Amino acid sequence: MKLSTQIKPISYLKAHAAEIVRNMSEQREPLIITQNGEAKVVLQDIESYEQSQETMALLKILALGNRLIEAGKLEPAAGVIQRLRQHRSDR
């Protein structure tokens, strides 16, 4: 994907909004909107947005896990499983 082909001025967005929305879901490429020659916003289809949000959530979980590892806050899996089984059987 070449972002240079996906840069449009805000006047283009105003004049072609329905066409842009229709094409967004087909092309699944972001559209960069400029105002006064500067990039101001990025438009993207909802599926791409949701996918990027899920990816960011997973990356945050991985980063948290790495911080816990670095801090030495680890517990062997066998102990955790045993504790969970005990908790379940105590109910």
C-alpha positions in Angstrom: 0.0 0.0 0.0 1.4 3.4 -1.0 0.1 6.0 1.4 1.0 8.7 -1.2 -2.0 7.6 -3.3 -4.3 7.7 -0.2 -3.8 11.4 0.6 -6.7 13.7 -0.1 -7.7 17.3 0.9 -10.7 17.9 3.1 -12.5 19.4 0.1 -12.3 16.0 -1.6 -13.8 14.3 1.5 -16.7 16.9 1.5 -17.4 16.4 -2.2 -17.1 12.6 -2.3 -18.1 11.3 1.2 -20.6 8.6 0.0 -18.1 7.3 -2.6 -15.3 7.3 0.0 -17.4 5.3 2.5 -18.4 2.8 -0.2 -14.8 2.3 -1.3 -13.3 2.1 2.2 -14.8 -1.3 3.0 -13.8 -2.7 -0.4 -10.2 -1.4 -0.4 -9.5 -1.7 3.3 -6.8 1.0 3.0 -6.7 4.1 5.2 -7.3 7.5 3.7 -5.3 10.5 5.0 -7.2 13.8 5.0 -5.3 17.0 4.8 -6.3 20.5 5.8 -4.3 23.5 4.7 -1.7 21.1 3.3 -1.1 19.3 6.6 -2.2 15.7 7.4 -5.0 16.0 10.0 -7.0 12.7 10.2 -6.9 9.2 9.0 -10.1 7.4 7.9 -10.3 3.6 7.9 -13.0 1.0 7.6 -14.5 -0.4 10.7 -13.0 -3.9 10.2 -9.5 -2.6 9.9 -10.1 -0.4 13.0 -11.3 -3.3 15.1 -8.4 -5.5 14.0 -5.9 -2.8 14.9 -7.6 -2.3 18.3 -7.4 -6.1 19.0 -3.7 -6.1 17.9 -3.0 -3.2 20.3 -4.7 -4.9 23.1 -2.7 -8.1 22.6 0.5 -6.0 22.4 -0.4 -4.4 25.7 -0.9 -7.8 27.3 2.5 -9.0 26.0 4.2 -5.8 27.3 2.6 -6.3 30.7 3.8 -10.0 30.7 7.3 -8.9 29.9 7.3 -6.3 32.7 6.1 -9.0 35.2 8.9 -11.3 33.9 11.5 -8.6 34.3 10.2 -7.9 37.8 10.6 -11.6 38.7 6.9 -11.9 39.5 6.6 -15.4 38.1 4.9 -18.5 39.4 5.3 -22.0 37.9 2.3 -23.1 35.9 1.9 -26.3 37.8 1.4 -24.4 41.1 -1.2 -22.1 39.5 -3.1 -25.1 38.0 -3.1 -26.9 41.3 -4.4 -23.8 43.1 -7.2 -23.3 40.5 -8.2 -27.0 40.8 -8.2 -26.7 44.6 -10.3 -23.6 44.5 -12.8 -25.2 42.1 -13.1 -28.3 44.3 -13.7 -26.2 47.4 -16.9 -24.8 46.0 
